[in-house]
């Protein structure tokens, strides 16, 4: 029995990326995949749209996204390439109908950048198994907790300076690394309560303290398990610190020292792009403020580091630099009724005065849960810099009362990409093919082919090859080009960009060779051999020895058909020649 759909049970999601002025040239780019859902049944088609940014703008030098679908044991189910046009791609793939696990992973990357530590994009999709649906949908919350709460004490800038005001970030985690709630107080060595605190829903709080080097300070706190604990703060020292201060249209890189004088080295970057380096001399009692205009910097994690003359890290500070964002609310109207066998339509109209916007739309049954673990913000700006696995980053980001505490409590990668005079250009993949004979020796076939060429030379007739015909979903007719193959039967098809699925026709032009039975194997081909890395989730690292084990058959149709019988686009399988 079919379920009756009502327009009120549909979810409409719109995404709008705002571009900002480009500053400098960097080799790194960020990406985000927006899938039509986050939960699928085996056999479902996953439609996705990809966004690729470089310096806050849509990347115009990328042509290909290399994607791999991985199961929960790390086994590769398919490889695919999606064409990128002006920083955006749209494609799809199919979940194998016999897929039995409850999660599946997308690994994707573009052309390698200049950062040695760059890793591919990673996204987790949930698979709903029908056999488990009768007992109710499995909860998607955090697992059973390992009780035993811990407190992380993080001085702002990484150092507690004596004689000046310090902010101290407090982070409470349970034994499994998930946030925990706690109440507590800051107490000095005389037992005086200096400040009280309560963590937010993601385990974060902050206290302020003007510390003295010869005194001890303690955090006394109680988590939700009722256990009372004490943690001693690190000793206050005489040293130097860097801080970032948000002031409307500018951000101040603020430096101070409690030493009489110290020579330091300052390094500031946004994301993986270095902004500037500077050598300075700090003096006690005098703050140095370096202003940064927000309008000149793209959105991202702003990172500031302070080193001594021996390049030892003295202090570090991070913050999320956000740009002014404009949210457009489209006018959505429903035409017709969404009933069995009906064709209801959805009309999306931009507000008055807006002519164009990049829009992604997902229409799903309200019974399918909506995942909030990833978003454009977390994927484009958090994931590329995170040193550790991000657990439910969108949920925790939204739950943090003070967003800056979330940024400071996390461990970010401070390695910047080298800046070059020219950007790495991602070549468009072409098709490479090879003729495989069924019954006849190819050596004999090639001799006969060469004989035909020699006969033509006597009459000044140029050498012929084979007729290659191709037609994609956007064309109304087959197009032809002629290709020359070598003694191994290999050939390339130049200047052919594949947007969608492709019908091909291959015919030997010499009449005497036309009736030789043969098959042609095709590959996407790139003369530059880029490494195609795979990022395995932290929980699967122990399974790497089993990645190629097992004999699970993966169902792959030559093409798919929709409910009306029309053929729909099939993601191409890709092989990379050695």
C-alpha positions as CSV (number, residue, x, y, z in Angstrom):
1,X,0.0,0.0,0.0
2,X,1.4,3.3,-1.0
3,X,1.8,6.2,1.4
4,X,-0.2,9.3,0.6
5,X,2.2,12.3,0.5
6,X,1.2,15.8,1.7
7,X,3.0,18.9,0.7
8,X,3.3,19.9,4.4
9,X,5.4,16.8,5.0
10,X,8.1,17.9,2.6
11,X,11.4,19.5,3.6
12,X,12.8,22.3,1.5
13,X,16.5,23.2,2.1
14,X,18.1,26.2,0.4
15,X,21.8,27.0,0.4
16,X,23.4,30.3,-0.6
17,X,27.1,30.9,-0.7
18,X,28.3,34.5,-0.5
19,X,31.5,35.3,-2.4
20,X,33.9,37.9,-1.1
21,X,37.0,39.7,-2.5
22,X,40.0,37.5,-3.3
23,X,43.3,38.2,-1.6
24,X,46.5,36.7,-2.8
25,X,46.9,33.2,-4.5
26,X,46.9,30.0,-2.6
27,X,46.9,26.4,-3.8
28,X,44.2,25.0,-1.4
29,X,40.5,24.7,-1.9
30,X,37.6,23.6,0.2
31,X,34.7,21.5,-0.7
32,X,31.2,20.5,0.5
33,X,28.8,17.9,-0.8
34,X,25.1,18.6,-0.2
35,X,23.1,15.4,-0.6
36,X,19.4,15.3,-1.2
37,X,19.0,13.3,2.1
38,X,21.2,12.0,4.9
39,X,19.3,8.7,5.3
40,X,18.8,6.2,2.5
41,X,17.5,2.7,1.9
42,X,19.6,0.1,0.0
43,X,19.1,0.6,-3.7
44,X,18.3,4.3,-3.4
45,X,20.0,6.9,-5.7
46,X,21.9,9.6,-3.9
47,X,21.7,12.9,-5.7
48,X,24.3,15.4,-4.6
49,X,25.6,18.9,-5.4
50,X,29.2,19.9,-4.7
51,X,30.6,23.3,-3.9
52,X,34.3,24.1,-4.2
53,X,35.8,27.3,-2.8
54,X,39.2,28.9,-3.1
55,X,40.0,32.1,-1.2
56,X,36.3,32.5,-0.4
57,X,35.3,32.4,-4.1
58,X,34.0,29.6,-6.2
59,X,37.1,27.8,-7.6
60,X,37.3,28.3,-11.3
61,X,40.5,26.2,-11.9
62,X,39.0,22.8,-10.9
63,X,37.4,20.5,-13.4
64,X,37.1,17.1,-11.8
65,X,36.0,15.7,-8.4
66,X,37.3,12.2,-7.8
67,X,34.9,10.3,-5.6
68,X,35.0,6.9,-3.9
69,X,32.2,5.1,-2.1
70,X,33.5,3.0,0.9
71,X,31.6,0.5,3.1
72,X,32.0,0.2,6.9
73,X,34.9,-2.2,6.5
74,X,36.8,0.2,4.3
75,X,36.1,-1.7,1.1
76,X,35.8,0.4,-2.0
77,X,32.5,0.0,-3.8
78,X,33.0,2.3,-6.7
79,X,35.1,5.1,-8.1
80,X,33.6,8.0,-10.0
81,X,34.5,11.4,-11.5
82,X,32.1,14.4,-11.5
83,X,32.7,17.4,-13.8
84,X,33.1,20.7,-11.9
85,X,31.8,23.8,-13.7
86,X,32.7,27.2,-12.1
87,X,33.1,25.7,-8.6
88,X,29.8,23.6,-8.7
89,X,29.1,20.0,-9.6
90,X,25.9,18.0,-9.6
91,X,25.8,14.2,-10.0
92,X,24.6,11.1,-8.3
93,X,25.4,7.5,-7.4
94,X,23.4,4.5,-6.3
95,X,23.5,2.6,-3.0
96,X,24.0,-1.1,-3.8
97,X,20.6,-2.8,-3.3
98,X,22.2,-5.6,-1.3
99,X,24.0,-3.2,1.0
100,X,23.6,-4.5,4.6
101,X,25.3,-2.0,6.8
102,X,23.8,1.0,8.5
103,X,26.4,3.5,7.3
104,X,28.3,4.2,4.1
105,X,31.1,6.7,3.4
106,X,31.9,9.2,0.6
107,X,35.5,10.0,0.1
108,X,36.2,12.8,-2.4
109,X,39.0,15.1,-3.5
110,X,40.1,17.4,-6.3
111,X,43.5,18.1,-7.8
112,X,46.3,17.9,-5.2
113,X,47.2,21.2,-3.7
114,X,50.6,22.3,-2.3
115,X,49.8,21.2,1.3
116,X,51.4,17.9,2.1
117,X,48.9,17.2,4.9
118,X,45.8,17.8,2.8
119,X,43.2,15.0,3.1
120,X,40.2,14.2,1.0
121,X,36.7,15.2,1.9
122,X,34.8,12.7,4.1
123,X,31.1,12.3,4.5
124,X,29.0,9.7,6.3
125,X,25.5,8.7,5.1
126,X,23.1,6.6,7.1
127,X,21.4,3.5,5.6
128,X,18.0,2.4,6.9
129,X,17.5,-1.3,6.9
130,X,14.0,-2.5,6.3
131,X,14.5,-5.5,8.6
132,X,15.1,-3.2,11.5
133,X,12.3,-0.8,10.7
134,X,9.6,-2.9,12.3
135,X,11.2,-2.6,15.7
136,X,11.3,1.2,15.3
137,X,14.0,3.4,14.0
138,X,17.3,3.1,15.6
139,X,18.2,6.1,17.7
140,X,20.9,8.2,16.1
141,X,22.2,9.9,19.3
142,X,25.5,9.3,21.0
143,X,26.3,5.8,22.3
144,X,26.1,4.6,25.8
145,X,28.5,6.8,27.7
146,X,31.6,5.6,29.6
147,X,31.1,7.5,32.8
148,X,34.1,9.3,34.3
149,X,34.1,12.9,33.4
150,X,37.3,14.9,32.6
151,X,38.0,18.6,32.6
152,X,40.3,20.3,30.1
153,X,41.7,23.6,31.2
154,X,42.7,25.8,28.2
155,X,44.1,29.3,28.9
156,X,43.3,31.7,26.1
157,X,46.3,31.9,23.9
158,X,47.7,28.8,25.5
159,X,49.5,30.5,28.4
160,X,48.5,31.9,31.8
161,X,50.3,35.2,32.3
162,X,51.1,36.6,35.7
163,X,49.8,40.0,36.7
164,X,47.3,40.5,33.8
165,X,43.8,39.4,33.1
166,X,43.4,36.0,31.6
167,X,40.4,34.1,30.2
168,X,40.4,30.4,30.9
169,X,38.3,28.0,28.8
170,X,36.9,25.0,30.6
171,X,35.8,21.9,28.6
172,X,34.0,18.9,30.3
173,X,34.1,15.6,28.4
174,X,32.9,12.1,29.3
175,X,35.0,9.0,29.0
176,X,34.0,8.6,25.3
177,X,35.0,12.1,24.4
178,X,31.4,13.5,24.3
179,X,30.5,16.8,26.1
180,X,29.2,16.7,29.6
181,X,27.5,19.3,31.8
182,X,29.0,20.5,35.0
183,X,28.8,23.2,37.7
184,X,31.8,24.6,39.5
185,X,33.8,27.4,40.9
186,X,37.3,28.9,40.7
187,X,39.0,29.0,44.1
188,X,42.4,30.5,45.2
189,X,44.8,28.9,47.7
190,X,43.1,30.7,50.6
191,X,39.8,29.1,49.8
192,X,38.2,32.2,48.4
193,X,35.7,31.7,45.6
194,X,36.7,34.0,42.7
195,X,34.1,33.0,40.2
196,X,31.4,30.4,39.6
197,X,30.5,28.7,36.2
198,X,28.2,26.3,34.5
199,X,29.0,24.6,31.2
200,X,26.6,24.9,28.3
201,X,25.0,21.9,26.5
202,X,28.3,21.1,24.7
203,X,30.4,21.1,27.9
204,X,32.0,24.6,27.5
205,X,32.4,27.5,30.0
206,X,34.9,30.2,30.8
207,X,36.3,32.1,33.8
208,X,38.5,35.1,34.1
209,X,41.4,35.5,36.4
210,X,44.2,37.9,37.2
211,X,46.7,35.3,38.4
212,X,49.8,35.8,40.5
213,X,52.9,33.7,39.9
214,X,53.4,32.6,43.5
215,X,49.8,31.5,44.1
216,X,47.8,28.3,43.4
217,X,44.3,28.2,41.9
218,X,41.9,25.3,41.7
219,X,38.7,24.5,39.7
220,X,36.2,22.6,41.9
221,X,33.4,21.1,39.9
222,X,30.6,18.5,39.8
223,X,29.5,16.7,36.7
224,X,26.0,15.2,36.1
225,X,27.2,11.9,37.7
226,X,27.4,13.7,41.0
227,X,31.1,13.1,41.6
228,X,33.0,16.1,43.0
229,X,36.4,16.8,41.5
230,X,39.3,19.3,41.7
231,X,41.7,20.4,39.1
232,X,44.7,22.7,39.7
233,X,45.3,25.4,37.2
234,X,48.8,25.6,35.5
235,X,51.1,28.1,37.2
236,X,51.0,31.7,36.0
237,X,54.3,32.7,34.3
238,X,56.1,35.8,33.1
239,X,56.0,35.5,29.3
240,X,54.3,36.7,26.1
241,X,50.9,36.1,24.6
242,X,48.9,36.7,21.4
243,X,45.2,37.4,21.3
244,X,42.5,38.1,18.7
245,X,40.0,40.8,19.4
246,X,36.9,41.3,17.3
247,X,35.9,44.9,16.8
248,X,33.1,45.3,14.2
249,X,34.8,45.8,10.9
250,X,38.4,44.9,12.1
251,X,40.1,42.2,14.0
252,X,43.0,43.2,16.3
253,X,46.0,40.9,16.6
254,X,47.0,41.9,20.1
255,X,50.4,41.2,21.6
256,X,51.6,41.6,25.2
257,X,54.4,40.5,27.5
258,X,55.0,40.5,31.2
259,X,58.7,40.3,30.7
260,X,60.8,43.5,30.6
261,X,61.4,42.9,26.9
262,X,61.2,40.0,24.4
263,X,61.9,39.6,20.7
264,X,59.2,37.6,19.0
265,X,58.0,36.4,15.6
266,X,54.3,36.7,14.7
267,X,52.6,34.5,12.1
268,X,49.0,35.0,11.0
269,X,46.9,33.1,8.5
270,X,43.3,32.4,7.5
271,X,42.5,28.7,6.9
272,X,45.6,27.3,5.2
273,X,46.6,30.6,3.7
274,X,49.3,32.7,5.3
275,X,48.5,36.4,5.7
276,X,51.8,37.8,7.1
277,X,54.9,37.2,9.2
278,X,56.4,39.9,11.4
279,X,59.3,40.2,13.8
280,X,58.6,42.5,16.8
281,X,60.0,43.5,20.1
282,X,57.5,43.4,23.0
283,X,57.9,45.4,26.2
284,X,56.2,45.0,29.5
285,X,53.1,47.2,30.1
286,X,52.7,48.0,26.4
287,X,50.2,46.2,24.1
288,X,50.8,46.1,20.3
289,X,47.7,46.0,18.2
290,X,47.9,45.0,14.5
291,X,44.5,45.7,12.8
292,X,43.1,43.4,10.1
293,X,40.3,44.7,7.9
294,X,37.6,42.0,7.7
295,X,36.6,43.1,4.2
296,X,40.1,42.1,2.9
297,X,39.9,38.6,4.3
298,X,37.7,35.7,3.3
299,X,35.7,33.7,5.9
300,X,37.5,31.0,7.8
301,X,39.5,30.0,10.9
302,X,41.8,32.9,11.6
303,X,45.0,31.7,13.3
304,X,47.7,33.7,15.0
305,X,50.9,32.2,16.4
306,X,53.7,33.8,18.5
307,X,57.2,32.3,18.5
308,X,60.5,33.2,20.2
309,X,63.8,33.7,18.4
310,X,64.4,29.9,18.4
311,X,61.0,29.3,16.7
312,X,59.5,27.8,19.9
313,X,55.7,28.4,20.2
314,X,54.9,30.9,22.9
315,X,51.2,31.4,22.3
316,X,48.5,30.6,19.8
317,X,45.0,31.8,19.3
318,X,42.2,30.9,16.8
319,X,38.8,32.5,16.0
320,X,36.2,32.1,13.3
321,X,36.2,35.1,11.0
322,X,32.7,35.5,9.6
323,X,31.6,37.8,6.8
324,X,28.4,39.6,6.5
325,X,25.9,37.0,5.3
326,X,22.7,37.7,3.4
327,X,20.0,35.1,3.7
328,X,17.4,35.1,1.0
329,X,14.0,33.6,1.8
330,X,12.6,32.2,-1.4
331,X,8.8,32.2,-2.0
332,X,7.8,28.5,-2.3
333,X,4.4,27.6,-3.7
334,X,2.9,24.2,-4.4
335,X,0.9,23.6,-7.5
336,X,-1.4,20.6,-7.4
337,X,-1.7,17.9,-4.8
338,X,1.0,15.4,-4.0
339,X,-1.1,12.2,-4.1
340,X,-0.7,8.8,-5.6
341,X,0.3,9.0,-9.3
342,X,0.0,12.8,-9.3
343,X,2.4,15.4,-10.7
344,X,2.4,18.2,-8.1
345,X,4.8,21.0,-8.9
346,X,6.9,23.2,-6.6
347,X,7.6,26.8,-7.7
348,X,10.6,28.6,-6.1
349,X,10.6,32.4,-6.6
350,X,13.5,34.7,-5.4
351,X,12.6,37.8,-3.5
352,X,12.0,41.0,-5.4
353,X,15.2,42.5,-6.8
354,X,17.1,39.3,-6.7
355,X,17.8,37.9,-10.1
356,X,20.1,34.9,-9.5
357,X,21.2,32.7,-6.6
358,X,22.8,29.3,-6.3
359,X,20.1,27.1,-4.8
360,X,20.1,23.5,-3.7
361,X,16.7,21.8,-3.0
362,X,15.9,18.6,-1.1
363,X,12.4,17.2,-1.1
364,X,12.0,14.3,1.3
365,X,9.3,12.5,3.2
366,X,9.1,13.9,6.7
367,X,9.3,10.4,8.1
368,X,13.0,10.3,6.9
369,X,15.1,11.9,9.8
370,X,17.1,15.0,9.0
371,X,20.8,14.8,10.0
372,X,22.5,17.9,11.5
373,X,26.0,16.6,11.9
374,X,27.4,18.4,8.9
375,X,26.9,21.6,7.1
376,X,28.6,24.0,4.7
377,X,30.1,25.8,7.7
378,X,31.6,22.7,9.3
379,X,32.7,21.0,6.0
380,X,34.2,24.0,4.3
381,X,35.9,25.7,7.3
382,X,36.2,23.3,10.2
383,X,37.0,19.9,8.6
384,X,40.0,20.8,6.5
385,X,41.8,22.3,9.6
386,X,40.8,19.9,12.3
387,X,43.5,17.8,13.9
388,X,41.0,15.3,15.4
389,X,37.9,13.7,14.1
390,X,34.9,16.1,14.3
391,X,32.1,14.6,16.2
392,X,28.7,16.1,15.4
393,X,30.3,19.5,14.7
394,X,27.1,21.2,13.5
395,X,25.1,20.0,16.5
396,X,27.8,21.1,18.9
397,X,28.4,24.4,17.1
398,X,24.7,25.3,17.4
399,X,24.6,24.3,21.0
400,X,27.6,26.4,22.1
401,X,26.4,29.5,23.9
402,X,29.7,31.2,23.2
403,X,30.9,30.2,19.7
404,X,34.4,31.5,20.3
405,X,34.9,29.0,23.1
406,X,34.1,26.2,20.7
407,X,36.8,27.4,18.3
408,X,39.4,27.8,21.0
409,X,38.7,24.5,22.6
410,X,39.3,22.6,19.4
411,X,42.8,21.6,18.0
412,X,43.5,23.1,14.6
413,X,46.2,22.5,12.1
414,X,48.5,25.6,11.9
415,X,50.4,24.4,8.8
416,X,50.0,26.9,5.9
417,X,50.1,26.0,2.2
418,X,53.0,27.5,0.3
419,X,51.9,30.4,-1.9
420,X,52.9,30.2,-5.6
421,X,52.8,32.7,-8.5
422,X,50.5,30.5,-10.5
423,X,47.7,28.2,-9.5
424,X,47.6,24.5,-10.0
425,X,45.4,23.8,-13.0
426,X,43.3,20.6,-12.8
427,X,43.2,19.1,-16.3
428,X,39.9,17.8,-17.8
429,X,40.0,14.0,-18.0
430,X,39.8,12.5,-21.5
431,X,38.8,9.0,-22.5
432,X,41.4,6.3,-23.2
433,X,40.3,3.0,-24.8
434,X,41.8,-0.3,-25.8
435,X,40.6,-2.7,-28.5
436,X,40.3,-6.3,-27.3
437,X,39.8,-9.0,-29.9
438,X,37.6,-11.9,-29.1
439,X,39.0,-14.7,-31.4
440,X,41.7,-13.3,-33.5
441,X,45.3,-12.4,-32.5
442,X,45.7,-8.6,-32.3
443,X,49.2,-8.9,-33.7
444,X,47.7,-10.4,-36.9
445,X,44.9,-7.8,-36.9
446,X,47.4,-4.9,-36.6
447,X,49.5,-6.3,-39.5
448,X,46.5,-6.3,-41.7
449,X,45.7,-2.8,-40.5
450,X,49.3,-1.6,-41.4
451,X,48.9,-3.2,-44.8
452,X,45.8,-1.1,-45.5
453,X,47.7,2.0,-44.5
454,X,50.6,1.1,-46.9
455,X,48.1,0.6,-49.8
456,X,46.7,4.1,-49.1
457,X,50.1,5.7,-49.1
458,X,50.7,4.6,-52.7
459,X,47.7,6.7,-53.7
460,X,48.6,9.5,-51.3
461,X,45.7,8.6,-49.0
462,X,46.3,9.5,-45.4
463,X,46.2,6.8,-42.7
464,X,42.8,6.1,-41.2
465,X,41.9,4.9,-37.8
466,X,38.6,4.0,-36.3
467,X,35.3,5.8,-36.1
468,X,34.4,6.7,-32.5
469,X,30.8,7.9,-32.0
470,X,29.5,9.3,-28.8
471,X,26.2,10.8,-27.5
472,X,25.4,12.1,-24.0
473,X,22.1,12.8,-22.5
474,X,22.1,16.4,-23.6
475,X,22.6,15.6,-27.3
476,X,20.0,14.7,-29.8
477,X,22.3,12.9,-32.1
478,X,25.5,10.8,-32.2
479,X,28.7,12.7,-32.9
480,X,31.7,11.2,-34.5
481,X,35.4,11.6,-34.5
482,X,38.3,9.5,-35.9
483,X,40.9,8.0,-33.6
484,X,44.2,6.3,-34.4
485,X,45.1,3.2,-32.3
486,X,48.7,1.9,-31.7
487,X,50.2,-1.6,-31.9
488,X,48.6,-2.5,-28.5
489,X,45.2,-1.4,-29.6
490,X,45.2,1.7,-27.4
491,X,43.8,5.1,-28.4
492,X,42.7,8.3,-26.8
493,X,39.6,10.5,-27.6
494,X,40.8,14.1,-27.4
495,X,38.8,17.1,-26.3
496,X,35.9,15.1,-25.1
497,X,34.3,16.3,-21.9
498,X,31.8,13.9,-20.3
499,X,29.0,15.6,-18.4
500,X,26.6,12.7,-18.0
501,X,26.3,9.1,-19.0
502,X,27.6,8.4,-22.5
503,X,26.6,6.1,-25.4
504,X,29.5,5.1,-27.6
505,X,29.9,3.4,-30.9
506,X,33.3,2.2,-32.3
507,X,33.7,1.0,-35.9
508,X,36.8,0.1,-37.8
509,X,36.8,2.2,-41.0
510,X,38.8,-0.1,-43.2
511,X,36.3,-2.4,-44.9
512,X,38.5,-5.5,-44.8
513,X,38.7,-5.2,-41.0
514,X,35.1,-4.2,-40.2
515,X,33.9,-7.7,-39.5
516,X,36.6,-8.8,-37.0
517,X,34.8,-9.3,-33.7
518,X,36.2,-7.1,-30.9
519,X,35.4,-5.3,-27.7
520,X,36.6,-1.9,-26.5
521,X,37.5,-1.1,-22.9
522,X,37.3,2.5,-21.8
523,X,39.0,4.4,-19.0
524,X,39.1,8.0,-17.9
525,X,42.6,9.1,-18.6
526,X,44.8,11.9,-17.1
527,X,48.4,12.2,-18.3
528,X,49.3,13.6,-14.9
529,X,49.2,10.8,-12.4
530,X,47.6,12.3,-9.4
531,X,47.6,10.4,-6.2
532,X,44.0,9.4,-5.2
533,X,44.2,9.2,-1.4
534,X,41.5,7.7,0.8
535,X,40.7,9.0,4.3
536,X,39.6,6.2,6.6
537,X,37.6,7.1,9.6
538,X,39.5,6.9,12.9
539,X,37.3,4.0,14.0
540,X,38.3,2.0,11.0
541,X,42.1,2.3,11.2
542,X,42.4,-1.1,12.8
543,X,40.6,-2.6,9.8
544,X,43.0,-1.4,7.1
545,X,44.6,-4.9,6.8
546,X,41.1,-6.2,5.8
547,X,40.3,-3.5,3.2
548,X,40.7,-5.8,0.2
549,X,39.4,-8.9,1.9
550,X,35.9,-10.5,1.4
551,X,34.0,-11.5,-1.7
552,X,31.0,-9.3,-1.4
553,X,29.3,-8.9,-4.8
554,X,28.3,-5.3,-5.6
555,X,25.3,-4.9,-7.9
556,X,26.0,-2.5,-10.8
557,X,23.5,-2.0,-13.5
558,X,24.6,-0.8,-17.0
559,X,21.9,1.9,-16.6
560,X,19.0,2.8,-14.4
561,X,15.4,3.5,-15.2
562,X,12.9,5.7,-13.3
563,X,9.3,4.9,-12.5
564,X,8.2,6.0,-16.1
565,X,10.8,3.8,-17.7
566,X,13.0,6.7,-18.7
567,X,16.8,6.1,-18.5
568,X,18.5,8.2,-15.8
569,X,22.1,9.1,-15.5
570,X,24.5,6.4,-14.2
571,X,27.7,7.5,-12.4
572,X,30.6,6.2,-14.5
573,X,33.1,3.8,-13.0
574,X,36.6,5.1,-13.3
575,X,39.9,3.2,-13.5
576,X,43.3,4.9,-13.4
577,X,46.0,3.4,-15.7
578,X,49.5,2.9,-14.2
